[in-house]
Amino acid sequence: MPRTTTPPMTMPDGASRFSGSTGLHANLITTFLDSLFGPSKSSKGGLNITETHEVVVIGAGVAGLVAAKTLAAEGKDVVVVEAANQVGGRVQTDEYKGFLLDRGFQVFIEAYPAVKRQLDYQALDLQSFWPGALVRADGGFHTVADPFRRPQDLIKGLLAPVGSLGDKFKVGLLRVQATLTPLRAIFDSAETDTLTHLSKTKGLSPAIIERFFTPFYQGIYLAPLAEQSSRMFDFVFRMFAEGGISLPARGIRAVPEQLAATLPKGSLQLGVAALRVGRGFVELSDGRVLGAEAVVVATEEETARKLLKKELVRERPKPLGGRGSTCLYYAVPGPAPIREPLLVLNGESAALGGRPGTTSGGAGGGTAGVAKTAGIRTGRASARGAKKADTASPSPSPSSSRPASRYPVNNVVFLSNIAPTYAPPGQTLVSVTVVGTPAVTDAVLDKAVKEQLGDWFGREAVLGQWELLRIYRIPYAQPRQVPPTGPSFVLPAAVDWAQAGEGGEGLFVAGDYRNTATLNGACESGERAAKAVLAHLAAHPPGEERRQGIEGGTLRKETWEEGDGRGGKRIPDAEAQPSLAASSSSTSTSALPSRPSMPRRSHRGQDATEAFARFRQENERGRSTIQGVVSGMEGRRGSPIVSRFREVSEARQSPVVAEKDMARARAAALRVVAPQPASSVVDEGFNLSRFRSDPDERKRIIMDKAAFTAPKEGMRQMTSSSALTPSPAASTSATLRSSGVRSDASSGRESRFRD
Ligand SMILES: Cc1cc2nc3c(=O)[nH]c(=O)nc-3n(C[C@H](O)[C@H](O)[C@H](O)COP(=O)(O)OP(=O)(O)OC[C@H]3O[C@@H](n4cnc5c(N)ncnc54)[C@H](O)[C@@H]3O)c2cc1C
């Protein structure tokens, strides 16, 4: 790909008149102002970069939030763009009539290692399930508890008609083995499907598979056991053995909300979708184009494949596809018919005609059956389940005479038994999970569910008192993970377009489809993407991706105005003022990299010019503190530009800088305190772009003591030997040190500013 030349940089009114060292200062200051004032514009190749960041993350699901959190914690200037109006992606909770309704029944598995690293469990106020389940079989409910954690239920468990004594012994062994197997070994192990794994490898009987493992794991995988990797079974089984399952008291949405709360203020942009992604830029649905050193695409697989076509398609020619689930919520007056905080499983799968070796199982067959009764087409997986269920041999259980079509439920939970906060006082919240998304009306589904649960909990109560609150149909709840997943179970975090000769370095991916289809997989892939981004940023000087990623072309005569709070909107060419690029004739400006220019309209442009002029005056008097500029502009207190200035100024001068200001202040400091060469160097054509990108150039300038002017107040000249290190990361930290930023050695973060 041809390297594009750097276009002339546009300057705010007045700035282009400066030349020589003043001109350079002007450029540095303009750069600084850009970093302070947010959206501004640079034109390149028909793309108008409206603001720039070190990293843009696309998607505020758990994976994107973890990536952003990790990067922000390292002091990176990161922005997250999210198409929806809230964070969390698939992890959502709605409040309705005083109930907390998670969008689809989900559980919080406490042992997940990456989840543990990322979340503060205490703050989530986790409300626990009892370890085990209540299995509906043979017309009654039977407790199957984890004897290691609820030994008091051991006898009940042994007596339950859910498999033989031999089965129960084998499950105990399986549990011990699981905790002794390293996680890595699980994902490296020979792989088959879960049904074969349980029946053939582990030697479990059809009874325990059908009555316990099928509804339990089908509720997790949202797919028949025959379509799920045995590695996933071993992983999740181990997680259950190691820790509890629970729900945050405020609903599952507390998970992404906690992650989002760690991000710097202003770094989340909701309700704006990424339309196009390339090396160094992201084009958004509101018309803006963000420039970035690195871009993390943390959407679901389908969108990621649209945004990053070539590489993801080559990586996996066909997408994994998704699995759906349907969740019905009911309000029940008074207490629940079952008081224990337990998951209730439909162990009557035998009644549905399922058997090991088929893919039926309780809900799979039932779901399709509902649709079949209603004469409506279902999704492929459900239909397959129905076919097998219909042809299987009948069970000897008392329920066997019932037609499968009437029994869609996979599992039921009286959620307010687990977390009383999920229901208003005096009421019970019931969640009912149906695997898949049956193509039947809500009324048909509600009727089928109530009929089944009427048999379980009493027809009069269920049909007469249970009020349907909402039905959530989620066609894409999880990516499918059908064996063989092979060595690519965990996919790489970086998209190496450069390798393909297409210059795509700086593009990264995250999401549960690149790992296990769980919260843990999402967290882990977010962590890995962030790690890859950090390595990339350390190896590539700032500006490189943006400069190289946007192909050459003509400058668009467009400008921007403020107004929508997200960086403004386009003003048609005809209304645009004459291009500033044309009036920017200074030699020094043309030598600069593709920094965004200041918008020229309204108070913002005036303020920028005024701030700049004020800054210059202060600078000449050796008082180039930002505070000086702010105090000089007291009269314009109401103006957003002044308050923004003040905010950053205060952050920079306070002894302890809040996390939220760190990234922006760091970026600002990097630009402002870049060494200011004397006029001789400027005359040679000091090139900030080259200074940033070319280690030799940087070294040359730094080594040439004569090339420096005396540092101004509040800015220290770089003297430490580490400042000479050609690595951009080292240069950055030296620069920060020179500006009074103390680096916290243990965390690698800058933790403090001083003037
Ligand atoms: C019903 C249900 C039950 C589940 N149960 C469990 C469970 O019990 N345990 C468990 O561990 N996991 C469970 N999961 C899975 C878990 O929730 C997911 O694995 C995880 O949330 C995926 O996170 P993600 O960040 O990879 O993707 P997502 O959450 O899908 O996030 C992707 C984000 O990208 C955004 N986006 C998409 N396109 C664009 C664009 N062009 N521009 C900007 N933004 C865009 C989306 O709006 C979304 O916010 C369940 C999921 C569901 C739905």
The ligand as an SDF file (V2000), in Angstrom:
LIG
                    3D

 53 58  0  0  0  0  0  0  0  0999 V2000
  -29.7220  -15.2170   27.5930 C   0  0  0  0  0  0  0  0  0  0  0  0
  -28.2730  -15.3350   27.8500 C   0  0  0  0  0  0  0  0  0  0  0  0
  -27.8320  -16.1460   28.8720 C   0  0  0  0  0  0  0  0  0  0  0  0
  -26.4920  -16.2520   29.1370 C   0  0  0  0  0  0  0  0  0  0  0  0
  -26.0780  -16.9650   30.2170 N   0  0  0  0  0  0  0  0  0  0  0  0
  -24.7990  -16.9450   30.5880 C   0  0  0  0  0  0  0  0  0  0  0  0
  -24.3980  -17.5100   31.8100 C   0  0  0  0  0  0  0  0  0  0  0  0
  -25.2140  -17.9840   32.5730 O   0  0  0  0  0  0  0  0  0  0  0  0
  -23.0800  -17.4960   32.1240 N   0  0  0  0  0  0  0  0  0  0  0  0
  -22.1480  -16.9350   31.2990 C   0  0  0  0  0  0  0  0  0  0  0  0
  -20.9750  -16.9240   31.6400 O   0  0  0  0  0  0  0  0  0  0  0  0
  -22.5140  -16.3660   30.1230 N   0  0  0  0  0  0  0  0  0  0  0  0
  -23.8070  -16.3490   29.7680 C   0  0  0  0  0  0  0  0  0  0  0  0
  -24.1960  -15.7500   28.6040 N   0  0  0  0  0  0  0  0  0  0  0  0
  -23.1580  -15.3160   27.6510 C   0  0  0  0  0  0  0  0  0  0  0  0
  -22.5290  -13.9810   27.9950 C   0  0  0  0  0  0  0  0  0  0  0  0
  -23.5070  -13.0510   28.3440 O   0  0  0  0  0  0  0  0  0  0  0  0
  -21.7690  -13.5210   26.7490 C   0  0  0  0  0  0  0  0  0  0  0  0
  -20.8050  -14.5070   26.4540 O   0  0  0  0  0  0  0  0  0  0  0  0
  -21.0460  -12.1870   26.9250 C   0  0  0  0  0  0  0  0  0  0  0  0
  -21.8740  -11.2470   27.4970 O   0  0  0  0  0  0  0  0  0  0  0  0
  -20.5560  -11.7250   25.5600 C   0  0  0  0  0  0  0  0  0  0  0  0
  -19.9500  -10.4650   25.6680 O   0  0  0  0  0  0  0  0  0  0  0  0
  -19.2540   -9.7660   24.4140 P   0  0  0  0  0  0  0  0  0  0  0  0
  -18.7080   -8.4860   24.8830 O   0  0  0  0  0  0  0  0  0  0  0  0
  -18.3380  -10.7330   23.7730 O   0  0  0  0  0  0  0  0  0  0  0  0
  -20.4120   -9.5320   23.3500 O   0  0  0  0  0  0  0  0  0  0  0  0
  -21.7100   -8.6020   23.4110 P   0  0  0  0  0  0  0  0  0  0  0  0
  -22.2850   -8.6160   24.7790 O   0  0  0  0  0  0  0  0  0  0  0  0
  -22.5940   -9.0680   22.3130 O   0  0  0  0  0  0  0  0  0  0  0  0
  -21.1800   -7.1390   23.1060 O   0  0  0  0  0  0  0  0  0  0  0  0
  -21.0150   -6.6400   21.8030 C   0  0  0  0  0  0  0  0  0  0  0  0
  -21.3720   -5.1660   21.8310 C   0  0  0  0  0  0  0  0  0  0  0  0
  -21.0360   -4.5810   20.5790 O   0  0  0  0  0  0  0  0  0  0  0  0
  -22.0500   -3.6630   20.2450 C   0  0  0  0  0  0  0  0  0  0  0  0
  -21.9980   -3.4290   18.8090 N   0  0  0  0  0  0  0  0  0  0  0  0
  -22.3260   -4.2880   17.8240 C   0  0  0  0  0  0  0  0  0  0  0  0
  -22.1160   -3.7220   16.6310 N   0  0  0  0  0  0  0  0  0  0  0  0
  -21.6360   -2.4820   16.8670 C   0  0  0  0  0  0  0  0  0  0  0  0
  -21.2010   -1.4060   16.0270 C   0  0  0  0  0  0  0  0  0  0  0  0
  -21.2120   -1.5010   14.6840 N   0  0  0  0  0  0  0  0  0  0  0  0
  -20.7590   -0.2660   16.5950 N   0  0  0  0  0  0  0  0  0  0  0  0
  -20.7300   -0.1390   17.9500 C   0  0  0  0  0  0  0  0  0  0  0  0
  -21.1250   -1.1230   18.7770 N   0  0  0  0  0  0  0  0  0  0  0  0
  -21.5630   -2.2880   18.2470 C   0  0  0  0  0  0  0  0  0  0  0  0
  -23.3150   -4.3420   20.7060 C   0  0  0  0  0  0  0  0  0  0  0  0
  -24.3830   -3.4360   20.8300 O   0  0  0  0  0  0  0  0  0  0  0  0
  -22.8500   -4.9140   22.0410 C   0  0  0  0  0  0  0  0  0  0  0  0
  -23.0470   -4.0060   23.0950 O   0  0  0  0  0  0  0  0  0  0  0  0
  -25.5500  -15.5870   28.3260 C   0  0  0  0  0  0  0  0  0  0  0  0
  -25.9880  -14.7750   27.2970 C   0  0  0  0  0  0  0  0  0  0  0  0
  -27.3320  -14.6260   27.0880 C   0  0  0  0  0  0  0  0  0  0  0  0
  -27.7950  -13.6740   26.0340 C   0  0  0  0  0  0  0  0  0  0  0  0
  1  2  1  0
  2  3  1  0
  2 52  2  0
  3  4  2  0
  4  5  1  0
  4 50  1  0
  5  6  2  0
  6  7  1  0
  6 13  1  0
  7  8  2  0
  7  9  1  0
  9 10  1  0
 10 11  2  0
 10 12  1  0
 12 13  2  0
 13 14  1  0
 14 15  1  0
 14 50  1  0
 15 16  1  0
 16 17  1  0
 16 18  1  0
 18 19  1  0
 18 20  1  0
 20 21  1  0
 20 22  1  0
 22 23  1  0
 23 24  1  0
 24 25  2  0
 24 26  1  0
 24 27  1  0
 27 28  1  0
 28 29  2  0
 28 30  1  0
 28 31  1  0
 31 32  1  0
 32 33  1  0
 33 34  1  0
 33 48  1  0
 34 35  1  0
 35 36  1  0
 35 46  1  0
 36 37  1  0
 36 45  1  0
 37 38  2  0
 38 39  1  0
 39 40  1  0
 39 45  2  0
 40 41  1  0
 40 42  2  0
 42 43  1  0
 43 44  2  0
 44 45  1  0
 46 47  1  0
 46 48  1  0
 48 49  1  0
 50 51  2  0
 51 52  1  0
 52 53  1  0
M  END
$$$$
